[in-house]
């Protein structure tokens, strides 16, 4: 006798040895699964456990057609940020003091230490990111950037013509700086030991980061949403994770609708503020001549002077938040889809309360504010995946100069997606 078992439902049965011919296609009477029987891998003597791959014959049950294999349903994988303000405060205060003591020389090591902490505490599906940049490479780039910044500062102070020439050179170099910065940071960022990558396209970079800006005055600014769209499309579609490229499915229409809606909100709120102040202004003017308490008149004047900066602040937060949600909701990585669900009013509250806390503590709560904002952003970022981010193939790593990254950082160029 020999025992055979179904590998799917584990149903087992003892049969006379040799009952099942080698290579026969047989069916399990319980679950209906069909398998090709191989005696060496499919049976064992009676009384011992049956290995996977064995089958059970059922001559009376016809063999059903094999069902098509369905792709797995997508799962929502969440980002999270595990770092705490206390941990980051220790890194931040040491970095700040050492940069002051060394006149900025420690900046490269401070940047690597900071980014490694933020990357290592950013989790996706239980796995952290990693930042692999060499501080010495960043330091060499910092020296070049510092020399360029000093030359620009000295030139702008003592020679207006030299400052204009340097400003023009910087404008012409900006697309190159953007590409080199993205290239350096992408190739030094990893997830599950797979590096990110950025494919340099300098011709397209000069179109979207220089050429289109020259057309803005001729379109009275109406080209600006299209410029932002082209820039985000360029940054996304030139990026890879291993050998898998990112794609960007948004259109220029999506960006125009976003900016037109923001402009509509600005006009509506500004009109309401002007109408309100038109009602208050007579009392304010009479107060200045004695008909109204001077303190109340002063408060009315302060409220009027602050109304438009506050309106601009909230509209800027609205645009930034909605644009971030739009970009991430249209970014794809193979079959993986991202989604960002930030809310403008919550972002406005975070910015306002963070700024208030930083001012009240003379800057000591900067780490707390940074961690707070970072955690909120990642808590509202997800990726819908069918394969749980498996199967990505790593690309070959090539060392990249950090000059573009450091020059762009010193001159305040932010090109993060």
HELIX and SHEET records of a PDB file:
HELIX    1   1 UNK A   39  UNK A   42  1                                   4    
HELIX    2   2 UNK A   85  UNK A  101  1                                  17    
HELIX    3   3 UNK A  107  UNK A  120  1                                  14    
HELIX    4   4 UNK A  135  UNK A  158  1                                  24    
HELIX    5   5 UNK A  160  UNK A  187  1                                  28    
HELIX    6   6 UNK A  202  UNK A  206  1                                   5    
HELIX    7   7 UNK A  207  UNK A  211  3                                   5    
HELIX    8   8 UNK A  212  UNK A  215  1                                   4    
HELIX    9   9 UNK A  217  UNK A  219  5                                   3    
HELIX   10  10 UNK A  224  UNK A  237  1                                  14    
HELIX   11  11 UNK A  252  UNK A  288  1                                  37    
HELIX   12  12 UNK A  294  UNK A  329  1                                  36    
HELIX   13  13 UNK A  344  UNK A  360  1                                  17    
HELIX   14  14 UNK A  366  UNK A  379  1                                  14    
HELIX   15  15 UNK A  403  UNK A  410  1                                   8    
SHEET    1   A 3 UNK A  12  UNK A  15  0                                        
SHEET    2   A 3 UNK A   2  UNK A   5 -1                                        
SHEET    3   A 3 UNK A  44  UNK A  45 -1                                        
SHEET    1   B 2 UNK A  25  UNK A  27  0                                        
SHEET    2   B 2 UNK A  34  UNK A  36 -1                                        
SHEET    1   C11 UNK A  75  UNK A  81  0                                        
SHEET    2   C11 UNK A 122  UNK A 124 -1                                        
SHEET    3   C11 UNK A 127  UNK A 131 -1                                        
SHEET    4   C11 UNK A 189  UNK A 191 -1                                        
SHEET    5   C11 UNK A 194  UNK A 198 -1                                        
SHEET    6   C11 UNK A 239  UNK A 241 -1                                        
SHEET    7   C11 UNK A 244  UNK A 248 -1                                        
SHEET    8   C11 UNK A 331  UNK A 333 -1                                        
SHEET    9   C11 UNK A 336  UNK A 340 -1                                        
SHEET   10   C11 UNK A 381  UNK A 385 -1                                        
SHEET   11   C11 UNK A  75  UNK A  81 -1                                        
END                                                                             
